């Protein structure tokens, strides 16, 4: 949910605009993590188009699988 605004459909927010509390933001604001959230947003956007779904209904298991296919390390 960090990348998906509650009030807006089909908008993904990445980089320093994502939602996190103060403690979590301290860990995710570094460049590597910002790169990862940007990649996740891009892959999610492409999947939304190809699957004809909104960002709020996108299958997150599919997103994780596509990211892993591309070489991302998924926990």
N, C-alpha and C positions, 0 to 999 in steps of 0.2 A: 504493500500500500504506500510505501514511501514515494513512489514515482507517479501515483495516480491520484490527482486531486479529487476530493469528494464531490465538489460542485460541478465539475466539468467532465463531459464525456469526450472520449477520443483526444485527450491531451495527456501527454506524459512529461513529467518534469524531472530533469536530471541535473547533474552537476551540483552547484551549491544551492540550488533552489529546492532540492528534495526535502521531504519532511523527516525530521528526527529531533529527539530531545537533545539538550545541551551536551550531555555526556556522550551519547552515540554520535553526534555530529563531530565531536573532537576526533573520533576514530575514522569517520568516513570522508572527511574533507581533504584528505591527502590525494595527490594526483593519481596514484594507481587506482584507488577506490573510485575516484571520479570518472576515470576512464572506464572502469567496469560498469558503472551505472549508466554511462552514455551508451556503451555497447548493448546493455540489456534493453534500454529504451529503443534503440534502433532495431534490434532484432524483434522486439515486441511489436513495434509499429509495422514492420514488414509482415509479420505473422497475422496481425489484425487485418491487413489488406488481403493477404492471400487466403485467409480462412473466412473472410467476410464477417468478422465479429468486432465488437467494441473492445476497447482496452479493459473494460471492467468484466467482460465475459470471456476473455482469452484464457485458454487452458494453460495454467502455469506449468503443468507437467510438460506440455509441448514446448513451452518457452525454455524451460530448463534443459530439455533434451536437445533442442536446436543449439543452445549455447554450448553444451557439452560437445556436440558434433563439431562445432567450430573451434574447439580447443580450450574453452573456458573451464576453469576448475569450479565445480559446483559442490557445495557442502549440503 
